[in-house]
Amino acid sequence: MIKMRVLIVSEDGLPDIRVEKMINTLSKIVNEIYFVGDFRGWSGIGLSVKPKIYSVKWDRKVNLLLPPYFQWAFRKVKKVLESIRPDIVIACNLVAGYMIDKLGYPMIFDYHEVWSLQLKYISPPTLPRKLTYKRRVRLYPKLEELLLSKYPVITISNNARQYFIEKYGISESKIFVVKNYPSILEINNIEFNELDCKNIVFAYMGKDLVFFDGQTYRDLRPTLSVLDKLWIEMKNFKVYLVGSKKSIRQYIEAFGRKKHIYIYNVFTKTHFGILSYKPSPVHYLVNPNKAYMYSHSGSIPVITDTMKEIVSEIGRYSFIVSSINFEESLYSTYKSILESDYEETNKMRRRIFEYARQNLIWEKQEKTIFSALKSI
């Protein structure tokens, strides 16, 4: 155990499953861990060691650097850090990183986004969202360049790593990939269940299926349209939706928001997990944790082939939708799923479940996190 004070500051607050997995990893090697951010509870994975929490009100106005809200939050963060004097700060996302940069503490920048590219593929549907978007466009690419050019970085995919190296000239020794794999703490108690396949059940986590918020790289409107057609033709499926209470279709059963650990209780009752977003140039960088949650639940992902990093990892255990003639491929893929052999479906479910257990585990990346700590 290293005698060291490590502080995590996050603009997204808690609960946040990635941050909690990071806390669990750090607790294995350092003796003092602190968290600063908006604390609203835990995800339920059962951390053996919990950090000392300093809760700071931190909302969208802070993340847009709007006065006086940003200044209020900044002063609170500054006061906490002056009392702790951390040896290392892990800052999660841009505004948290910007604060720590202003305060001058040794930092690892844990960046879960790629705003310099993502912002090019957002089409805000309402005036308030357009105003928010315009401010982000002015601020976020500059903050991204500042922080990635100056500090060791943890990012979420190999392709994002290469993008940042090429865009900002970052040294390869200063950027580390830690993917959104589930922790053993999340999946230890999940067992594989054979499912009846007379009525296929799809899973999705998020509001994107029932509400398009302008992020074109998460556009599921074509998928919803295809499911509408297939419902008229076949009526032999359901969609279990976590993260929204809106059941905008007869075949959608909405479970609302759930604590992270309980989402698996829903996913293990499904045959397939939806990741068939409309093709986007952003996709090759992304690493959504729902892909791995589906896999660990025995729910076969249905993935658009533009999500190259996910496809390279689990494509052979998944159904792939071609981005060429996308809507035709989308329809034929989902129809083939609904017409597939029941026994073969459960065999595929077991294969991805077992593959995930052997390979897609957060703890297998802990050496990378330890290397990031040593890079300061």
C-alpha positions in Angstrom: 0.0 0.0 0.0 1.4 3.4 -1.1 1.1 6.3 1.3 -0.6 8.7 -1.1 -3.5 11.1 -1.2 -5.5 10.7 -4.4 -8.5 12.9 -5.1 -11.1 12.4 -7.8 -13.0 15.4 -8.9 -15.9 14.8 -11.4 -18.2 17.2 -13.1 -20.8 14.3 -13.4 -20.9 13.5 -9.7 -21.9 10.2 -8.1 -23.4 7.7 -8.8 -21.1 7.1 -11.7 -20.1 3.5 -12.3 -16.8 4.3 -14.1 -15.7 6.6 -11.2 -16.7 3.9 -8.7 -14.7 1.3 -10.5 -11.7 3.7 -10.5 -12.2 4.2 -6.7 -12.2 0.4 -6.2 -9.0 0.0 -8.2 -7.2 2.9 -6.4 -8.1 1.4 -3.0 -5.9 -1.5 -3.7 -2.7 0.6 -3.9 -3.2 3.9 -2.1 -4.2 4.6 1.5 -6.2 7.9 1.1 -8.9 8.5 -1.5 -11.2 11.5 -1.7 -14.0 12.5 -4.0 -15.2 16.0 -4.9 -18.4 16.5 -6.9 -22.2 16.4 -6.7 -22.8 13.4 -4.5 -26.3 11.8 -5.0 -25.5 8.2 -3.9 -23.8 5.0 -5.1 -24.5 2.7 -8.0 -24.8 -0.3 -5.7 -21.8 -2.4 -6.7 -20.6 -2.6 -3.1 -17.3 -0.9 -2.8 -15.1 -2.3 0.0 -13.4 1.0 0.6 -15.3 4.3 0.1 -13.6 7.6 -0.2 -14.2 10.6 1.9 -16.8 12.6 0.1 -16.9 16.4 -0.3 -20.2 17.2 -2.0 -20.3 20.3 -4.3 -23.4 21.4 -6.1 -22.4 21.0 -9.7 -25.0 21.4 -12.5 -25.1 22.3 -16.2 -24.5 26.0 -15.5 -21.2 25.1 -13.9 -20.3 22.9 -16.8 -21.0 25.8 -19.2 -18.7 28.0 -17.1 -21.6 30.4 -16.5 -20.9 33.1 -13.9 -21.5 33.2 -11.0 -22.2 29.4 -10.8 -18.8 28.3 -12.1 -17.0 30.7 -9.7 -19.1 29.4 -6.7 -18.2 25.8 -7.5 -14.6 26.6 -8.2 -14.2 28.3 -4.8 -15.6 25.3 -3.0 -13.3 22.9 -4.9 -10.3 25.1 -4.2 -11.1 25.2 -0.5 -11.4 21.4 -0.3 -8.1 20.8 -2.2 -6.3 23.3 0.0 -7.4 21.4 3.1 -6.4 18.0 1.7 -3.3 18.9 -0.4 -3.6 15.8 -2.7 -0.6 14.2 -4.2 -2.5 13.4 -7.4 -5.9 14.6 -8.7 -7.8 12.5 -11.2 -10.1 14.9 -13.0 -13.1 13.4 -14.9 -14.0 15.4 -18.0 -13.3 18.9 -19.2 -14.6 21.4 -16.6 -13.3 19.4 -13.7 -9.9 19.3 -15.5 -10.0 23.0 -16.2 -10.6 23.7 -12.5 -7.6 21.6 -11.5 -5.4 23.1 -14.1 -6.2 26.6 -12.7 -5.3 25.3 -9.2 -2.0 23.8 -10.3 -2.2 20.3 -8.8 -0.5 17.3 -10.4 -3.3 15.8 -12.5 -4.4 12.8 -14.6 -7.1 13.8 -17.0 -9.7 11.0 -17.2 -11.6 12.0 -20.4 -14.8 10.0 -21.2 -15.8 12.0 -24.3 -14.3 13.3 -27.6 -16.0 16.7 -27.7 -13.9 18.1 -30.5 -15.5 15.6 -32.9 -18.8 14.9 -31.2 -19.9 18.5 -31.3 -19.8 18.4 -35.1 -22.5 15.8 -35.1 -25.1 17.3 -32.8 -28.2 19.0 -34.1 -30.1 20.5 -31.1 -33.9 20.2 -31.5 -34.9 23.1 -29.2 -33.8 26.7 -28.5 -32.4 26.0 -25.0 -30.4 23.1 -26.4 -29.2 25.3 -29.2 -27.9 27.9 -26.8 -26.2 25.3 -24.7 -24.7 23.8 -27.8 -23.3 27.1 -29.1 -21.6 27.7 -25.8 -20.0 24.2 -25.7 -18.8 24.8 -29.3 -17.0 27.9 -28.1 -15.5 26.4 -25.0 -15.0 22.6 -25.2 -12.6 22.2 -28.1 -10.2 24.8 -26.5 -10.4 23.1 -23.1 -9.8 19.7 -24.7 -6.7 20.9 -26.5 -5.4 22.6 -23.3 -5.8 19.6 -21.1 -4.8 16.8 -23.5 -1.6 18.7 -24.5 -0.6 19.3 -20.9 -1.4 16.2 -18.7 -1.4 12.4 -18.8 -4.7 11.2 -20.2 -6.9 8.2 -19.7 -9.3 7.7 -22.6 -12.0 5.1 -23.4 -10.9 3.4 -26.6 -7.9 2.6 -28.7 -9.3 4.7 -31.6 -9.8 7.7 -29.3 -6.2 7.3 -28.2 -5.0 7.4 -31.8 -7.2 10.4 -32.6 -5.8 12.4 -29.7 -2.2 11.5 -30.5 -2.6 12.6 -34.1 -4.7 15.7 -33.3 -2.6 17.1 -30.5 0.8 15.5 -30.9 0.5 13.7 -27.5 3.3 11.4 -26.5 2.2 7.8 -26.7 3.6 7.2 -23.2 1.2 9.8 -21.8 -2.1 8.5 -23.0 -3.8 5.3 -21.6 -6.8 3.3 -22.6 -9.2 2.1 -20.0 -12.4 0.7 -21.5 -15.9 0.7 -19.9 -15.8 -3.0 -19.0 -17.9 -4.0 -16.0 -16.1 -4.8 -12.7 -16.2 -8.2 -11.1 -18.2 -6.4 -8.4 -21.0 -5.9 -10.9 -21.2 -9.3 -12.5 -20.1 -11.8 -9.9 -23.6 -12.8 -9.0 -25.0 -13.0 -12.5 -25.7 -16.4 -13.8 -26.6 -17.4 -17.3 -30.3 -18.2 -17.9 -31.7 -20.1 -20.8 -34.7 -18.1 -22.1 -37.8 -19.1 -23.9 -37.6 -17.7 -27.4 -41.2 -17.7 -28.6 -41.3 -14.0 -28.0 -37.9 -12.3 -28.4 -37.0 -9.5 -26.0 -34.6 -6.7 -26.9 -32.9 -4.5 -24.3 -32.0 -0.8 -24.4 -30.6 1.6 -21.8 -31.2 5.3 -22.3 -33.8 7.8 -23.6 -32.5 7.7 -27.2 -35.0 5.1 -28.2 -38.0 7.3 -27.4 -36.6 10.8 -27.6 -34.1 12.1 -30.1 -32.1 14.9 -28.4 -30.0 15.9 -31.4 -26.9 13.7 -30.9 -26.9 12.1 -34.4 -24.4 9.5 -33.3 -27.1 8.1 -31.0 -29.9 8.2 -33.5 -32.3 5.2 -33.1 -35.1 6.6 -35.2 -34.4 4.2 -38.1 -34.3 1.3 -35.6 -37.7 2.4 -34.1 -39.2 2.6 -37.6 -38.0 -0.9 -38.5 -39.4 -2.3 -35.2 -42.7 -0.6 -36.0 -42.9 -2.4 -39.4 -41.9 -5.8 -37.8 -44.5 -5.3 -35.1 -47.2 -5.0 -37.7 -45.9 -8.1 -39.5 -45.0 -10.4 -36.7 -45.9 -9.1 -33.2 -43.5 -11.6 -31.6 -41.2 -9.3 -29.6 -40.8 -6.8 -26.8 -38.3 -4.1 -26.0 -37.3 -3.7 -22.3 -36.3 0.0 -21.9 -34.2 1.2 -18.9 -33.7 4.9 -18.3 -37.1 6.2 -19.4 -40.7 5.8 -18.2 -42.1 6.5 -21.7 -43.7 3.5 -23.4 -44.3 5.2 -26.8 -45.1 1.9 -28.5 -47.1 -1.1 -27.6 -44.1 -3.3 -27.7 -42.0 -1.2 -25.4 -42.0 -1.9 -21.7 -40.4 1.0 -19.8 -38.7 0.4 -16.5 -37.7 4.0 -15.7 -34.4 4.8 -14.0 -32.7 2.1 -12.1 -29.7 1.9 -9.9 -26.9 0.6 -12.0 -26.5 -2.8 -10.3 -30.2 -3.6 -10.8 -30.1 -3.0 -14.6 -28.6 -6.4 -14.9 -31.8 -7.9 -13.5 -33.6 -6.5 -16.6 -30.9 -7.3 -19.2 -30.6 -11.0 -18.1 -34.2 -11.4 -19.2 -33.5 -10.3 -22.7 -32.2 -12.0 -25.8 -30.6 -9.1 -27.7 -29.3 -5.6 -26.9 -29.8 -2.7 -29.2 -26.8 -0.8 -30.5 -28.0 -0.2 -34.1 -27.5 3.5 -34.2 -27.7 5.4 -37.5 -24.1 5.4 -39.0 -22.0 8.3 -37.8 -18.3 9.4 -38.2 -18.1 9.5 -34.4 -18.8 5.8 -34.0 -15.3 4.5 -34.5 -14.2 6.3 -31.3 -16.9 5.3 -28.9 -17.0 2.6 -26.3 -20.5 2.5 -24.7 -20.7 0.5 -21.5 -24.1 -0.9 -22.5 -22.3 -3.1 -25.1 -20.4 -4.9 -22.3 -23.4 -4.9 -20.0 -25.4 -6.7 -22.7 -22.6 -9.2 -23.1 -22.3 -10.0 -19.4 -26.1 -10.5 -19.3 -26.1 -13.0 -22.2 -28.0 -10.4 -24.4 -26.6 -10.5 -27.9 -25.7 -7.1 -29.2 -27.1 -5.8 -32.5 -24.4 -3.3 -33.6 -24.0 -1.0 -36.5 -20.6 -1.7 -38.2 -19.4 1.9 -37.9 -18.8 1.2 -34.2 -15.5 -0.3 -35.2 -13.9 -0.8 -31.8 -16.9 -2.6 -30.4 -17.2 -4.8 -33.5 -13.5 -5.7 -33.4 -14.0 -7.0 -29.8 -17.4 -8.7 -29.8 -18.5 -8.6 -33.5 -18.2 -12.4 -33.9 -20.6 -12.9 -31.1 -23.1 -10.3 -32.3 -25.5 -9.4 -35.1 -23.9 -6.7 -37.3 -25.9 -4.1 -39.3 -24.1 -2.9 -42.4 -23.8 0.9 -42.9 -24.0 0.3 -46.6 -27.8 0.4 -47.5 -28.2 0.9 -43.8 -32.0 0.9 -43.6 -32.3 -2.3 -45.8 -29.6 -4.0 -43.7 -31.4 -2.8 -40.5 -34.7 -4.4 -41.5 -33.2 -7.7 -42.8 -31.0 -8.0 -39.6 -33.9 -7.6 -37.2 -36.2 -9.8 -39.3 -33.6 -12.5 -39.3 -33.3 -12.2 -35.5 -37.0 -12.7 -35.1 -37.0 -15.7 -37.4 -33.8 -17.3 -36.0 -33.7 -20.8 -34.5 -34.6 -20.7 -30.8 -31.9 -23.2 -29.8 -29.2 -21.4 -31.8 -30.2 -18.1 -30.1 -29.5 -19.5 -26.6 -26.2 -21.0 -27.8 -25.2 -17.5 -29.1 -26.3 -16.0 -25.8 -24.1 -18.4 -23.8 -21.1 -17.8 -26.1 -21.1 -14.1 -25.6 -21.8 -14.5 -21.9 -18.8 -16.8 -21.4 -16.5 -14.6 -23.6 -17.4 -11.6 -21.6 -16.6 -13.4 -18.3 -13.1 -14.3 -19.6 -12.2 -11.1 -21.3 -14.4 -8.0 -20.8 -13.5 -7.3 -17.1 -12.4 -3.9 -15.6 -9.9 -5.5 -13.3 -7.9 -6.8 -16.3 -7.0 -3.1 -17.0 -5.8 -2.2 -13.5 -2.1 -2.3 -14.5 -2.9 0.4 -17.1 -4.4 2.6 -14.4 -1.3 2.0 -12.1 0.9 3.0 -15.0 -1.0 6.2 -15.5 -0.4 7.0 -11.8 3.3 6.5 -12.3 3.4 8.7 -15.4 3.1 11.9 -13.4 
